[in-house]
Amino acid sequence: MHPETLNYLSLSGFLIFILSSATCIFVLFHNPRKATNITWSLVNFFLALWSLGLFLGWRTAEYDTTLFWSRWLNLSAIFIPIFLVHFVLAFLEKTKKEKKLLFLAYFITVLYFSIAVIFPEKFVKSISAKGGFLYYPDAGPLYYFFPVLFAGLTLWGIFELYQAKKTFRGLKRTQVQYLFFAILIGFSGGATTFPLVFNIDLYPFGAIGLVVLDIIFTYTIVRHELLDIKIFISRGVARLATYFFFITVYLSLYILTYNIIEPYHLIFTGLITPLFFIIALESYPFIRNRIQTIPDAILVKSRYDLDKVKAGFSRNMEGIINLEEFFATLDSFFQRIGLYPVSFYIPDNFEEMSETANNYFKWDTDMKKVDDGLRLNKEMHIIQHVMDTPDAVFYDRVDKSIQEELDLLKADCVIPVVFKAELLCLIAISGDKIKPVEYTSIDEALFLLIPNRIIRVLNRLRPYEKLQADYEKSRKLAEEAVMHKQYTQVALQIAHDIRNPAGAMMLLTQQAQKIIDAIEFKGKEDVMEFFEDIIYDAGRITKTADTYLKYAFAAPHDETIIEKKSLDVNKLLKEVIHLFKGKGMAQQINIVPGLQDSLPAITCEPLRLNRAFFNLILNAIQAMPKGGRITVASSGCKFIHKDTGKECIGVKIEIEDTGPGIEEDKLKKIFDPFFTTKPDGSGLGLSIVYDIVIKMHTGIIDVESEIGRGTKFIIYLPASETG
């Protein structure tokens, strides 16, 4: 064995082991949850195992020891290329796209490793003198697949980086370029260890290339912010500087007391020491945050200019008049400074201006209050924490119980807005992203400012929201009162025009039935059957009119008359068509039914839904004073349910008239309360229809209209679960 070759390989192995081990620990400790950190740590872990075998195997002249370490280093190297590929895909955010191919590569790697471990003599069969080395591995039959696997996976990773160079721009492209050349140099150098195994006389000069790989990678971390470790370094420096500050202060106090009151310094120090540590523990966050600004200014490039952002935020908060505008402005602000997505939670009693609420509701990205099952309550650890300490909460600085609640919110930071022991709002910055945010001292300074500005706005908005809530309640009551009066008038007209004649017709038919029953003539049975049909239909009309009268004279909020049923919608449509037959004929309007048989049943409140159909047909009749045609059609259909967002089975109802039509600018407003195109209209009929279809029956209502040809209302209602 030549000493120079021994020293060269041993030294290479030693250097690679130290660098790889340090990189593995450093990168993993920085962020053990991030895919890029995990995979690059694993690359360096197996690289360290490989280099350990290189170092220990080539510093001895014993055959068995060298054979053991030769097998060790080659087995360790099997996993290096697969973790390299996984790292590259994670860094380029392509793991999901290449999931199946990556899984196959893992399967092949693990299978090959398992076979090589079971049959080591088939993998590295022996060692022998070659290429100037006393011992060097000899390939067994299994070993021939190793260079193929190594080359295939390594070239895959290098190819992905090469392609990414063409698409990325700015800092990301610089990072990709450094990674590309680092991996190309490192793994090309590592590949030179293969030829001599197959007795090809090529010296393994490139092992030192792996040292170059770690050096370039470390440079990219520090110089070009790879893996966001600059912030990690900055925090580490700030912590060490803070510890040094407290130690210096303590030692200074100790020396000072020793020199001034030497006879009693031990007693005095015994009092000072516990007091100092209490003060140090309490003031540590404050001191560390102040010191943190120095390394941040040197190492970390901020996403924004703090002074400009503060001024812009204050301007944006001026002139806001309602919660929708407030949350939309906040959402836009956080998006501009790169802290996004963000969610907002406000108390359920916000407009009441009472004490701390029991629950906090989320506002979605459309700036509407939602209840998606995710509520915060005052018993949660995070609510109690921010009430005690109203500062921003960071995932990596709190205990596990709060971390679990942050996971539930999919957030890595929350900013509380607390005013006079009341939580007005909670801002959750999402951590559910490929590249988590690393918060700096600049972010923390901004988070101290934001709540103060928000408190001013919310305290200004709360009286407005109270008035708005009261107005909505009053408006709803007014709508119902006006519509109820209008409905009662129509119902009385029905009683006069339909119920009374129907009752009289029934009595007269019964009298005629008695007279005919006493006379014998041909076809008597057919006549009696006609009479029975007349009596039955008159009874049904009377019963329907009675139901409308009952509903008309009940109080608007009388729930005793409301009941949900699963039924065929055609039954309701037929009843309403019957009610308007007489009125339609009087105005020369032909009501044409087009009802499909065997429709799926729907679960509904029959009286309310009947009222919706009633209003639509009444509107159509009123739109055609000179006569026309109304088509009432029903059919089975599929549509997207408005609550679940999924396709569901249901029924489609179309009510179409041949009236004058509605202008396009007015068409957008017809469901708004108090909007009407009729001189004597209340503007509530279609608003009530909208509430009944959308809010009470989770359906969909749409309208189509063409000037001069008419208007068509289309209603979609979901089928019953058992229907």
Buried (B, 14 or more C-beta within 10 A) or exposed (E): BEEEBBEBBBBBBBBBBBBBBBBBBBBBEBBEEBBBBBBBBBBBBBBBBBBBBBBBBBBBEEEEBBBBBBBBBBBBBBBBBBBBBBBBBBBBEBBEEBEEEBEEBBEBBEEBBEEBEEEBEBBBBEBEEBBEBBBBBBBBEBBEBBBEBBBEBBBBBBEBBBEBEEEBEEEBBBBBBBBBBBBBBBBBBBBBBBBBBEEEEEEBEBBBBBBBBBBBBBEBBEEBBBBBBBBBBBBBBBBEBBEEBBEEBBEEBBEEBEEEEEEEBEEBBEEBEEEBEEEBEEEBEEBBBEBBBBBBBEBBEBBBEBEEBBEBBEEBBEEBEEBBBBBBBBBEBBEBBEBBBBBBBBBBEBBEEEEBBEEBBBBEEEBEBEEEEBBBEBEBBBBEBBBEEBBBBBBEEBEEEBBEBBEEBBBBBBBBBBBEEBBBBBBBBBBEEEEBBBBBBBBBEBBEBBBEBBBEBBEEBBEEBBEBEEEEEEEEEEBBEBBBEBBBEBBBEBBEBBBEBBBEBBEEBEEEBEEBEEEEEEEEEEBEEEBEEBBEBBEBBBEBBEBBBEBBEBEEEEEEEBEEEBBBBBEBBBBBBBBBEBBBEEBEBEBEEEBEEEBBBBBBBBBBBBBBBBBBBBBBBBBBEEEBBBBBBBEBBEBEBEEEEEEBBBBBBBBBBBBBBBEEEEBEEBBEBEBBBEEEBBBBBBBBBBBBBBEBBBBBBEBBBEEEEBBBBBBBBBBBEEB
